[in-house]
Amino acid sequence: MDKATKKQLWTLFILTGEDWRDRNISKKEASRIIGELLKEKKEEEMKVVRAIREGIKEGKKRYKQTKEPAMVIYDADLEGRPVKGGNVYYEPEFSGCGTAWVEWSPGNRKFNNLMKRIAKKYKNLGLTVTKDYYGNWVMFVEGYGYSNGHIKRTIAFYDAIADKLSELGYNVRVNYRLD
């Protein structure tokens, strides 16, 4: 029986996080295990890609269906008091300006790497995955970043994606910033 090579043992360590050097396995057995682990990894990637695609599709529906409140906006001084004789603006749909995104804590390295790989590999999804100022990982979808007056719709869009990823067991949430 030929023992597993150092390269195979290293690959098993990378894929499982366990030390395989003390286990007496053959080259053939190591190849079989590596093949199964890579297949599982690919299947997990495809599940996440499907979830993101479904989330984007559902998010676009939610974006269109979300009703925003009417708003009356007054010219105001620096302390927020209406200015006498100032203009009054009526916006039939306005929930605020800002941006929203899906975020997750940096603790799950496997998920971080998976999301970075998906963003790089599946460019047609229009994803940007990066770290924010506070160390969390964030995901933006092209065309749904900054919202000029429709933040409620943008949050609804990202909620759909977060819901789909949460169904797979990932701990993600939607966050936003008003401008």
C-alpha positions as CSV (number, residue, x, y, z in Angstrom):
1,M,0.0,0.0,0.0
2,D,1.4,3.4,-1.0
3,K,0.9,6.0,1.7
4,A,-0.8,9.3,0.9
5,T,1.6,12.0,-0.3
6,K,2.5,15.1,1.6
7,K,0.5,17.1,-0.9
8,Q,-2.6,14.9,-0.4
9,L,-2.3,15.2,3.4
10,W,-1.9,19.0,3.1
11,T,-5.0,19.2,0.8
12,L,-7.0,17.1,3.3
13,F,-5.9,19.5,6.1
14,I,-6.9,22.5,4.1
15,L,-10.3,21.0,3.2
16,T,-11.1,19.7,6.7
17,G,-9.0,21.6,9.2
18,E,-7.9,18.3,10.7
19,D,-4.4,16.9,10.9
20,W,-4.2,13.7,8.7
21,R,-0.5,12.9,9.1
22,D,-1.0,10.3,11.9
23,R,-3.7,8.5,10.0
24,N,-2.4,5.7,7.9
25,I,-4.3,6.1,4.7
26,S,-3.4,5.2,1.1
27,K,-3.0,7.4,-1.9
28,K,-6.1,5.9,-3.4
29,E,-8.2,6.5,-0.2
30,A,-6.8,10.1,0.1
31,S,-7.7,10.8,-3.5
32,R,-11.3,9.5,-2.9
33,I,-11.7,11.6,0.2
34,I,-10.4,14.7,-1.5
35,G,-12.7,14.1,-4.5
36,E,-15.7,13.9,-2.1
37,L,-14.7,17.0,-0.2
38,L,-14.2,19.0,-3.4
39,K,-17.6,17.8,-4.6
40,E,-19.3,18.9,-1.4
41,K,-17.5,22.3,-1.6
42,K,-18.7,22.8,-5.2
43,E,-22.3,21.8,-4.2
44,E,-22.2,24.3,-1.3
45,E,-21.0,27.0,-3.7
46,M,-23.8,26.3,-6.1
47,K,-26.4,26.3,-3.3
48,V,-25.3,29.8,-2.3
49,V,-25.2,31.0,-5.9
50,R,-28.8,29.8,-6.4
51,A,-29.9,31.4,-3.2
52,I,-28.3,34.7,-4.2
53,R,-29.9,34.5,-7.7
54,E,-33.3,33.8,-6.1
55,G,-32.8,36.5,-3.5
56,I,-32.0,39.1,-6.3
57,K,-35.1,38.0,-8.2
58,E,-37.3,38.2,-5.1
59,G,-35.6,41.4,-4.1
60,K,-36.4,43.1,-7.4
61,K,-40.1,42.1,-6.8
62,R,-40.0,43.5,-3.2
63,Y,-38.3,46.7,-4.5
64,K,-41.2,47.3,-6.9
65,Q,-43.9,46.4,-4.4
66,T,-42.7,48.4,-1.5
67,K,-44.8,51.4,-0.8
68,E,-43.2,54.5,0.6
69,P,-44.9,57.2,2.6
70,A,-45.6,60.7,1.3
71,M,-43.4,63.4,2.8
72,V,-43.6,67.1,3.2
73,I,-40.2,68.8,3.4
74,Y,-39.8,72.4,4.6
75,D,-36.9,74.8,4.2
76,A,-35.3,74.9,7.6
77,D,-32.6,76.7,9.5
78,L,-29.6,74.9,11.0
79,E,-31.6,73.9,14.1
80,G,-34.3,72.3,12.0
81,R,-37.0,75.0,12.5
82,P,-39.1,75.8,9.4
83,V,-38.1,79.1,7.8
84,K,-40.9,81.7,7.4
85,G,-41.7,82.2,3.8
86,G,-39.5,79.2,2.8
87,N,-40.4,76.7,0.3
88,V,-42.5,73.6,1.0
89,Y,-41.9,70.5,-1.0
90,Y,-44.3,67.5,-1.3
91,E,-42.8,64.1,-2.3
92,P,-45.4,61.5,-3.0
93,E,-42.9,58.7,-2.2
94,F,-39.9,59.4,0.0
95,S,-38.3,57.3,2.7
96,G,-34.9,58.9,2.9
97,C,-31.6,58.8,1.1
98,G,-28.9,56.3,1.8
99,T,-27.5,52.9,1.1
100,A,-28.1,49.4,2.3
101,W,-26.2,46.1,2.1
102,V,-26.1,42.5,3.4
103,E,-23.4,42.0,6.1
104,W,-22.0,39.3,8.3
105,S,-19.4,39.0,11.1
106,P,-15.9,38.1,10.1
107,G,-15.9,35.0,12.3
108,N,-17.0,32.6,9.6
109,R,-13.9,32.4,7.4
110,K,-15.3,29.6,5.3
111,F,-18.3,31.8,4.4
112,N,-16.1,34.9,3.8
113,N,-13.9,33.0,1.3
114,L,-16.9,31.4,-0.4
115,M,-18.6,34.8,-0.9
116,K,-15.4,36.4,-2.2
117,R,-15.0,33.5,-4.6
118,I,-18.6,33.7,-5.8
119,A,-18.3,37.5,-6.4
120,K,-15.1,37.0,-8.4
121,K,-16.3,33.9,-10.3
122,Y,-19.9,34.9,-11.1
123,K,-19.5,38.5,-12.4
124,N,-22.9,38.3,-13.9
125,L,-24.5,38.6,-10.4
126,G,-22.9,42.0,-10.0
127,L,-21.7,41.4,-6.5
128,T,-19.1,43.3,-4.6
129,V,-17.9,41.6,-1.4
130,T,-15.6,43.6,0.9
131,K,-14.8,44.4,4.5
132,D,-16.3,47.5,6.0
133,Y,-14.7,50.1,8.3
134,Y,-15.8,48.1,11.4
135,G,-14.4,44.7,10.2
136,N,-17.7,43.2,9.1
137,W,-18.0,41.6,5.6
138,V,-20.5,43.4,3.3
139,M,-22.1,42.5,0.0
140,F,-23.5,45.0,-2.5
141,V,-25.4,44.3,-5.7
142,E,-24.7,46.5,-8.7
143,G,-27.5,48.9,-9.3
144,Y,-28.8,48.7,-5.8
145,G,-26.2,50.6,-3.8
146,Y,-27.1,54.2,-3.1
147,S,-30.8,55.1,-3.1
148,N,-31.8,58.7,-3.6
149,G,-35.0,58.9,-1.7
150,H,-36.1,55.3,-1.7
151,I,-34.1,53.6,1.1
152,K,-37.1,51.6,2.2
153,R,-37.2,49.9,-1.2
154,T,-33.4,49.2,-1.1
155,I,-33.7,47.7,2.3
156,A,-36.5,45.4,1.1
157,F,-34.3,44.3,-1.8
158,Y,-31.4,43.3,0.5
159,D,-33.8,41.7,3.0
160,A,-34.8,39.2,0.3
161,I,-31.2,38.2,-0.3
162,A,-30.5,37.9,3.4
163,D,-33.6,35.8,3.8
164,K,-32.4,33.3,1.2
165,L,-28.9,33.1,2.7
166,S,-30.4,32.7,6.2
167,E,-32.5,29.7,4.9
168,L,-29.2,28.0,4.1
169,G,-28.1,28.6,7.7
170,Y,-25.8,31.5,7.3
171,N,-25.9,34.3,9.9
172,V,-26.4,37.4,7.7
173,R,-28.3,40.6,8.3
174,V,-29.2,43.8,6.4
175,N,-27.8,47.1,7.5
176,Y,-28.2,50.5,6.1
177,R,-27.0,54.1,6.5
178,L,-29.1,57.2,6.0
179,D,-27.5,60.3,4.4
